[in-house]
Amino acid sequence: MDQAALRARTVLVGLFIVFCGLDVALVILAGDVWAIARIGLNIAVMILVLQGRKWAKWLLIVLFGLSAFALVGLLLVLGSELSAILVVGSWLLVALSLLIPVYLVTNAPVNRYFAQQRQLRQRPANDSEL
């Protein structure tokens, strides 16, 4: 596997870990236990994305878009009622919700990584033993 693709995958995973960590912290601060299911869904879909599944990549992009849209709406409606840390953290989540999909779509090495993962999945089992 080429090194640029592996580095791009590492950057993507790093961005996603920062996103999830910030999301979990904000969920705990806000006391929104129902959001844990959303975080779990994002993690499950990201695992499938890292396996090279195209549909999962587009689903994750939609989930991030919905997340950004919902957060911006929440901030516009309730921003004055939220603590400063929740407002700043939410704006950071919005930024990551936009950055990660752009990275997924435009980064050639990360897309090469996904293509390589698809090729590995399609290879017959006995080929991997050679």
Buried (B, 14 or more C-beta within 10 A) or exposed (E): EEEBBBEBBEBBEEBBEBBBEBBEEBBEEBEEEEBEEBBEEBEEBBEBBBEBBEEBBBBBBEBBEEBBEBBBEBBEEEEEEBEEEBBEBBBBBBEBBBBBBEBBEEBEBBBBBBEBBBEEEEEEEEEEEE
